[in-house]
Amino acid sequence: MVSRTASEVFIQGITKDGRTFRPSDWAERLAGVMSPFRPGGAQPGSHLSYSPWCIPTVIQGVKCVVVNRQLRDLEPMAWDFVLNFAKDNDLQVSEACLLPDRDS
């Protein structure tokens, strides 16, 4: 269960029993499906970039999708879709806040 105060949810590409989730491009595929869900709604060409509410990334060598809580507030069915994807595939989900990269 995800708390109502989580600013972001991290869907990790590791199952609850510790196996790496396949296919290897699952994060990009999930984020691609979610690309129309964005501030201001879908626009011409918006399918060519990821939504700022659903971003694929790699954290400590693990593929993840970072889902922003704004998606839940503005597109509840899309929010349910990504969380059900994680649940259906037995993926680890954690709550956190994505911090910007520090300049080197």
DATA-V814532 format. One record per run of one state. SS is the DSSP state (helix for helix, strand for strand, loop for the rest). FROM is the first residue (numbers start at 1). TO is the last residue. If there is no record, write none. Layout:
# DATA-V814532
[[SS/FROM/TO] [SS/FROM/TO]]
This chain:
# DATA-V814532
[[loop/1/7] [strand/8/15] [loop/16/19] [strand/20/20] [loop/21/25] [helix/26/33] [loop/34/45] [helix/46/48] [loop/49/53] [strand/54/59] [loop/60/61] [strand/62/68] [loop/69/69] [helix/70/74] [loop/75/75] [helix/76/88] [loop/89/90] [strand/91/96] [loop/97/104]]
